[in-house]
Amino acid sequence: FQSFQNLGEGKNFVFLSKKIEPSSVLKTAPLSDGLKKELAQNKFSGPNFTESYCWPPVAWGYDVVAISHQGNDPLLYIPPVLTFLQLKSAYQALPDTSGVSLIVCPGWKKAQLVFDLLKTYKNGCRDLHPMLIILGQNKEAASHVETQGCEVIVTTPHSLLRLLEHKSRLLRTLCHLVLDEVEVLLSDTTEQVFTILDCYKKATARAWGNPPHQIVAVGTQWNKHIPPLMEEFMNDPYIVIAVVEEAAICGNVQQVVQPCMNSSKIAELLKILDFTHTNLQKVLVFTDSVNEVEMIHKALKKNSIVTLKKHKESKCNVSCVSERWRKIHSSGTPVVLVLTDDCLEPLGITDATCVIHFSFPSLRIFGQRLQSMTDNFCTLRKGSSVDQEHTNAKSVILLTENSPCHAPEILGYLKHAKAEIPQQLHDLAARVLESEEDKKFSQPLCACLKTFGICRNRTACPDRHQINVSIDMAQNIPDEMIKTPERVMILPLHIVHATNYFGRIVEKEKDQYTILAEEMQNYFKVRGHRIFVNTVEKSAFYGLCEEALCHRVQVVDIPAKEEENFDCKVIIKYIDEGRTSQVNSDQLLHLPARFQSLPPQAVEFVVCRVKPIDNEIEWNPKVTDHIRRKIKGRLHHAKIVHTLGKTVWVDPVIRVSSLSDVKVWINEYNIRTEILSTGLGTDNPEHLAEIQKLCRHVQVSDYAENLEHFIKEGTADLEKASSPQVMSTEEDSPENCSTSGIYPYDDAAQTEEAEDSMLHQHKCYHPEIKWFQNNETVTLKVKIPSAADTKCEFSKEKVVVSARSGEKLYFADLELQESVCAEKSTYVIKDTEAVVVLAKEKKGAWCKLLKKKNIHVSLDFEHWEEPEEEISFSVG
């Protein structure tokens, strides 16, 4: 390669592999007139500095690698690529004389952004038909994709490979391949990207005629896989790097971190400056204070090292220092210049061979210091782009115990520069990150951490990643979260995304909020009760009527500019639904105290053990929309596996429906299974373990100690019924409770019997029970083969049966619908069953045996005696 670099314009920097004349004015940019017009109409303010260097080679059809702080902006490549696509003459060798551009993005969200931009600017191009292709793991979807007549395809690496399994001919007409956010693609999907490149290379080798073939890679950071990308798949690419520290990696600047004590920095500096006559160096020693410049200068002169100094208080001017810098080195003597950072730009030095960071820099200052060595950045050599043999420049950081808060960003840079990193820097960065995390202690708990069990970028994430008891362990927790067992009915009302919702836990017997809502509805029906508030206070509770519904709301924010206005916009939270909204303050109603006594009912639900495919960090809107349509406002049966304040992790969550005509309950769907069936979700087995690890020092619920047991045995039980199937009928055979995952509920809140409680659910088996009656007694036939240690306890409204059969313990706790005479009731043990005879307190027929429905109890029709009067009987 040739190298023409360091073309500065003000504070801008660019490192080029070949000379490019920048195009900094839109009017003269190498774009089609239609695109220029569209850009102007959309108030495009560019081209910016990087675009001015990128657009010309891309528009000319050359291969390009561009690294810039704006490297994640699709407008770096969209206008010039679309311009080249308009040149029909370039595609004469193709069957339909039109080339195909393929833009590969790191995830669906970026792909959607690129697709939206293409739709915005397609009016500036004739016959442009962009297409967004996001494919999941459902193979049939890929076979139905039709790309005929499409000039620009936007996709992701995984989606493209799924498409190529069915549409391998697509690459034969591919002329332009764009790798968007190339550093992310090459870090997270290295194998997939190089597979795509191999396929493209083979396809171009078989192409008819000589159609154009172009690869454009843009990003914000250099990556170790970029040199093999250029060497194996690109044709003499233009390299444009507008970030000094990234150019230093490309230019193979050697990075060294030298740990030392703060008290011995001068001694360490002298070791580094131990020159020999055969190694003439031009060294800059950077520090951030005038006093340190004087101290270092004095120490070096004392050790007979030819030294210059420059700081804002020094008498020697810039031109004098620059001239001496050149002359001393020309005489064959190593030269050292000690200076403060603010003196580098006026000096304009670019030919230093070594930079020593006596004071620990921020990443921005670090880049400025490296710019002083740009004349010695190596040009890329074919087959040896990172060989230390070709290292001409060196950067040395003196790391002490007093190094400041910039350690994490310098550590991150050195990692992707593949430098050797001492443990001291890792330790220092960890302490700084811990301190930074402590500063976030009042922020909300990270949503990614809750939803998926992991946050992939804690350094950049503004939210908290540790438990704050005062925030997370909320005081006003709905009673249902405290007094109900781990199996509950939930009502999702506000869908954040596919696995995160806000809603209510609904009581199975007597829901307090339902009662409150009805009372509020009746109260506000009376016009005289609708008292609009004059002054709105933050955090206060109010009523809000929307159409036929009345809500309890809390004001969470009043914009500063609105505080003095009588009629202003305020941000409110629906405290029983979890959603927020903006309303006029004059819509808020006085809420009587009796309607405020019930704590806010909104609970956050997180569905466990499922995450987006392809390491995406957000759910595709298709999945969220699908789940929203299914679950919003509908009752579901869920198992709570973890709680933290007002956040509940549930697994599984099942919609159960009743077929009233035939008295049958069915599993309509399982939310987790429904997500997996879209092909855009996958298993996340570590999710709950990570949440428990996060909460290991917090007592989160009364049954926390049993959670691990539930995960291992209980979660799979309810999961069995993931597809629609018959759940229970009046003649159903009962099931063993240790494997039963069936909820025989209807929406009127019919429930399983208490023996499915946490205490017995995983330690005991519920026996099958058949019952029949006559006018005076009720007979229960409890199926327990070879029963031993049998016990039967009677009370007026309950009978408890327990027995052991081999290694299995059977237990049934039956709450009776009617009363019995305990002293007259008895039981007999037989080979395969225990026969329990209950003496009725009052003679007559019972319409059902139990107060609550139990799937393990059914009628014994073989011994049934028809009552004299026709009565409607129920199983339980």
RASUL-V774497 format. One record per backbone hydrogen bond with DSSP energy under -0.5 kcal/mol. NH is the residue of the N-H (numbers start at 1). CO is the residue of the C=O. Records with the same first field share a line. If there is no record, write none. Layout:
BEGIN
NH = CO, CO
END
This chain:
BEGIN
4 = 16
6 = 14
7 = 14
8 = 6
9 = 12
12 = 9
15 = 241
16 = 4, 14
17 = 239
22 = 20
23 = 52
24 = 22
28 = 25
29 = 25, 26
31 = 29
36 = 32
37 = 33
38 = 34
39 = 35
40 = 36
41 = 37
42 = 38
43 = 40
44 = 39
52 = 48
53 = 49, 50
54 = 50
55 = 51
57 = 53
58 = 54
59 = 55
60 = 56
61 = 58
62 = 57
64 = 215
65 = 238
66 = 217
67 = 240
68 = 219
71 = 68
73 = 70
74 = 72
76 = 73
77 = 74
78 = 74
81 = 77
82 = 78
83 = 79
84 = 80
85 = 81
86 = 82, 83
87 = 84
88 = 86
90 = 87
91 = 88
92 = 89
94 = 91
97 = 94
100 = 173
101 = 151
102 = 176
103 = 101, 153
104 = 102, 178
105 = 103, 155
111 = 107
112 = 108
113 = 109
114 = 110
115 = 111
116 = 112
117 = 113
118 = 114
119 = 115
120 = 116
121 = 117
122 = 118
124 = 121
125 = 122
128 = 125
129 = 127
131 = 152
133 = 131, 154
134 = 132
135 = 133
137 = 679
139 = 137
141 = 138
142 = 138
143 = 139
144 = 140, 141
145 = 142
147 = 145
150 = 147
151 = 129, 149
152 = 129
153 = 101
154 = 131
155 = 103
157 = 105
160 = 156
161 = 157
162 = 158
163 = 159
164 = 160
165 = 161
166 = 163
167 = 163
170 = 167
171 = 168
172 = 169
173 = 169, 170
174 = 171
175 = 100
176 = 100
177 = 214
178 = 102, 176
179 = 216
180 = 104, 178
181 = 71
182 = 179, 218
184 = 181
185 = 181
186 = 182
187 = 183
188 = 184
189 = 184, 185
193 = 189
194 = 190
195 = 191
196 = 192
197 = 193
198 = 194
199 = 195
200 = 196
201 = 197
202 = 198
203 = 199
204 = 200
205 = 201
206 = 202, 203
207 = 204
211 = 208
212 = 90
214 = 175
216 = 177
217 = 64
218 = 179
219 = 66
226 = 223
227 = 223
229 = 225
230 = 226
231 = 227
232 = 228
233 = 229
234 = 229, 230
236 = 234
238 = 63
240 = 65, 238
241 = 15
242 = 67, 240
247 = 243
248 = 244
249 = 245
250 = 246
251 = 247
252 = 249
253 = 248
254 = 393
256 = 254, 395
258 = 256, 397
259 = 257
260 = 399
264 = 261
265 = 262
268 = 264
269 = 265
270 = 266
271 = 267
272 = 268
273 = 269
274 = 271
275 = 273
279 = 276
281 = 279
283 = 281, 335
284 = 354
285 = 337
286 = 284, 356
287 = 339
293 = 289
294 = 290
295 = 291
296 = 292
297 = 293
298 = 294
299 = 295
300 = 296
301 = 297
302 = 298
303 = 299
304 = 301
305 = 300
306 = 304
308 = 336
310 = 338
314 = 311
321 = 317
322 = 318
323 = 319
324 = 320
325 = 321
326 = 322
327 = 323
328 = 324
329 = 325
330 = 326
331 = 327
332 = 329
333 = 328
335 = 281
336 = 306
337 = 283
338 = 308, 336
339 = 285, 337
340 = 310
341 = 287
343 = 340
344 = 341
347 = 343
348 = 344
349 = 344
352 = 372
353 = 282
354 = 282
355 = 394
356 = 284
357 = 355, 396
358 = 286, 356
359 = 286
366 = 362
367 = 363
368 = 364
369 = 365
370 = 366
371 = 367
372 = 369
373 = 370
374 = 371
375 = 350
376 = 373
377 = 374
378 = 251
384 = 381
387 = 384
390 = 387
391 = 388
392 = 390
394 = 353
395 = 254
396 = 355
397 = 256
398 = 357, 396
399 = 258, 397
400 = 398
403 = 400
407 = 404
408 = 405
410 = 406
411 = 407
412 = 408
413 = 409
414 = 410
415 = 411
416 = 412
417 = 413
418 = 415
419 = 414
420 = 255
422 = 420
425 = 422
426 = 422
427 = 423
428 = 424
429 = 425
430 = 426
431 = 427
432 = 428
433 = 429
434 = 430
435 = 431
436 = 432
437 = 433
438 = 434
439 = 435
440 = 436, 437
441 = 438
443 = 440
446 = 464
450 = 446
451 = 447
452 = 448
453 = 448, 449
454 = 448
461 = 457
464 = 444
469 = 467
471 = 468
472 = 468
473 = 469
474 = 472
477 = 475
481 = 478
482 = 478, 479
483 = 479
484 = 480
488 = 486, 638
489 = 506
490 = 636
491 = 504
492 = 634
493 = 502
494 = 502
496 = 494, 500
497 = 500
500 = 497
501 = 605
502 = 494
503 = 603
504 = 491
506 = 489, 504
512 = 510
515 = 511
516 = 512
517 = 513
518 = 514
519 = 515
520 = 516
521 = 517
522 = 518
523 = 519
524 = 520
525 = 521
526 = 522, 523
527 = 525
529 = 526
530 = 526, 527
531 = 529
532 = 530
533 = 588
539 = 555
540 = 537
542 = 553
543 = 589
544 = 551
546 = 544, 549
547 = 545
549 = 546
551 = 544
553 = 542, 551
554 = 573
555 = 540
556 = 554, 571
557 = 571
559 = 569
562 = 559
563 = 559, 560
565 = 562
568 = 566
570 = 583
571 = 557
572 = 570, 581
573 = 554
574 = 579
575 = 552, 573
576 = 552
577 = 574
578 = 574
581 = 572
583 = 570
585 = 568
587 = 584
588 = 585
589 = 543
590 = 531
592 = 590
595 = 592
596 = 593
597 = 593
602 = 575
603 = 503
604 = 646
605 = 501
606 = 648
607 = 499
608 = 650
611 = 682
613 = 680
616 = 613
623 = 620
624 = 620
625 = 621
626 = 622
627 = 623
628 = 624
629 = 625
630 = 626
631 = 627
632 = 628
633 = 492
634 = 631
636 = 490
637 = 654
638 = 488, 636
639 = 652
640 = 486, 638
641 = 649
642 = 649
644 = 647
647 = 644
648 = 604
649 = 642
650 = 606, 648
651 = 639
654 = 637
655 = 669
656 = 654
657 = 666
659 = 664
660 = 658
662 = 659
663 = 659
664 = 659
665 = 728
666 = 657
667 = 725
668 = 655, 666
669 = 655
670 = 722
671 = 653
674 = 670
675 = 671
676 = 672
677 = 673
678 = 674, 675
679 = 676
680 = 675
682 = 611
684 = 609
687 = 684
690 = 686
691 = 687
692 = 688
693 = 689
694 = 690
695 = 691
696 = 693
698 = 695
700 = 698
704 = 701
706 = 703
707 = 704
710 = 706
711 = 707
712 = 708
713 = 709
714 = 709, 710
715 = 710
717 = 714
718 = 714
719 = 715
720 = 716, 717
721 = 718
722 = 720
727 = 665
728 = 665
732 = 729
739 = 736
740 = 736
744 = 742
745 = 743
749 = 746
750 = 746
756 = 753
757 = 754
761 = 757
762 = 758
764 = 760
765 = 809
767 = 765
768 = 783
769 = 856
770 = 781
771 = 858
772 = 779
774 = 777
778 = 838
779 = 772
780 = 836
781 = 770
782 = 780, 834
783 = 768, 781
784 = 782, 832
786 = 831
787 = 784
788 = 804
791 = 802
793 = 800
795 = 798
798 = 795
799 = 814
800 = 793
801 = 812
802 = 791
803 = 810
804 = 788
805 = 808
808 = 805
810 = 803, 808
811 = 765
812 = 801
814 = 799, 812
815 = 813
816 = 797, 814
817 = 849
820 = 796
821 = 839
822 = 820
824 = 821
825 = 821, 822
826 = 837
828 = 835
830 = 833
834 = 782
835 = 828
836 = 780, 834
837 = 826
838 = 778, 836
839 = 821
840 = 776, 838
841 = 819
844 = 775
850 = 876
851 = 815
857 = 854
858 = 769
859 = 730
860 = 771
861 = 859
863 = 860
864 = 861
865 = 773
866 = 864
871 = 869
873 = 871
874 = 847
END
